[in-house]
């Protein structure tokens, strides 16, 4: 069964292969990702949900522009989050969420904290 998360993972992994990365883990270890994270935390060093200090840079989508760190994509496609809120966004019970599912969960968390 294909969920929206499975589709998002497949699209992300295909984009990363086109960029020369064998896996998402390799991407997260790259100098490119370190640079992108630094820019994201420079824009906002606080969690977009609870305002705690941010420790995660969370992709709202995995477009090539976002993965490559294009300035407009960084501003609109990657947000700062603390570990706790980041985990809440990615999990529904034991189910891992990315793509549409995690964006929906993020909107709910932001509304709850507003």
C-alpha positions as CSV (number, residue, x, y, z in Angstrom):
1,X,0.0,0.0,0.0
2,X,1.4,3.4,-1.0
3,X,0.7,6.2,1.5
4,X,1.5,9.9,0.9
5,X,4.6,9.3,3.0
6,X,5.8,6.5,0.8
7,X,5.3,8.6,-2.3
8,X,7.1,11.6,-0.7
9,X,10.1,9.3,0.3
10,X,10.3,7.9,-3.2
11,X,10.3,11.4,-4.8
12,X,12.8,12.7,-2.3
13,X,15.2,9.7,-2.9
14,X,14.9,10.1,-6.7
15,X,15.8,13.8,-6.4
16,X,18.7,13.0,-4.2
17,X,20.0,10.4,-6.7
18,X,19.9,13.0,-9.4
19,X,21.9,15.3,-7.1
20,X,24.5,12.5,-6.6
21,X,23.6,11.3,-3.1
22,X,23.1,7.6,-2.5
23,X,20.7,8.1,0.4
24,X,19.0,10.7,2.6
25,X,21.5,9.9,5.3
26,X,24.4,10.7,3.0
27,X,22.6,14.0,2.2
28,X,22.2,14.9,5.9
29,X,26.0,14.3,6.4
30,X,27.0,16.5,3.5
31,X,28.5,19.9,3.6
32,X,25.6,21.1,1.5
33,X,23.1,20.2,4.2
34,X,25.3,21.7,6.9
35,X,25.3,25.0,5.0
36,X,21.5,24.9,4.5
37,X,21.0,24.2,8.2
38,X,23.2,27.1,9.1
39,X,21.2,29.4,6.9
40,X,17.9,28.1,8.3
41,X,19.0,28.7,11.9
42,X,20.3,32.1,10.9
43,X,16.9,33.0,9.7
44,X,15.2,31.7,12.8
45,X,17.0,30.0,15.7
46,X,13.7,29.2,17.4
47,X,11.2,26.4,16.9
48,X,8.4,27.5,14.6
49,X,5.9,25.7,16.9
50,X,6.9,26.3,20.5
51,X,9.7,29.0,20.3
52,X,12.2,26.7,22.1
53,X,15.8,26.8,20.7
54,X,15.8,25.0,17.4
55,X,17.9,22.0,16.8
56,X,16.3,20.6,13.6
57,X,15.8,22.1,10.1
58,X,12.6,20.5,8.8
59,X,11.8,20.2,5.1
60,X,8.2,21.1,4.3
61,X,8.8,19.5,0.9
62,X,11.6,17.8,-0.9
63,X,11.7,19.8,-4.1
64,X,15.0,19.9,-5.9
65,X,15.2,23.6,-5.0
66,X,14.8,22.9,-1.3
67,X,17.2,20.0,-1.4
68,X,19.8,22.1,-3.2
69,X,19.4,25.0,-0.8
70,X,18.2,27.7,-3.3
71,X,17.5,30.9,-1.3
72,X,13.8,31.1,-2.0
73,X,13.3,27.4,-1.2
74,X,15.2,27.7,2.1
75,X,12.9,30.6,3.1
76,X,9.7,28.9,2.2
77,X,10.4,25.1,2.3
78,X,12.6,24.5,5.4
79,X,11.7,25.6,9.0
80,X,13.5,25.5,12.3
81,X,12.2,23.1,15.0
82,X,13.1,21.8,18.4
83,X,13.6,18.0,18.7
84,X,10.4,17.4,20.5
85,X,8.2,19.2,18.0
86,X,10.1,17.7,15.1
87,X,9.4,14.2,16.4
88,X,5.7,15.1,16.9
89,X,5.5,16.2,13.3
90,X,7.1,13.0,12.0
91,X,5.2,10.5,14.0
92,X,1.5,9.4,14.4
93,X,1.8,6.6,16.9
94,X,4.5,4.4,15.4
95,X,3.7,5.6,11.8
96,X,6.4,7.7,10.3
97,X,5.1,10.8,8.4
98,X,6.6,13.0,5.7
99,X,5.2,15.0,3.0
100,X,1.4,15.8,3.2
101,X,1.0,14.0,6.5
102,X,3.8,15.8,8.4
103,X,2.7,19.2,6.9
104,X,-0.9,18.6,8.2
105,X,0.5,17.6,11.6
106,X,2.7,20.7,11.7
107,X,-0.3,23.0,10.9
108,X,-2.2,21.5,13.8
109,X,0.7,21.9,16.2
110,X,1.3,25.6,15.2
111,X,-2.5,26.3,15.6
112,X,-2.4,24.6,19.0
113,X,0.5,26.8,20.2
114,X,-0.9,30.0,18.8
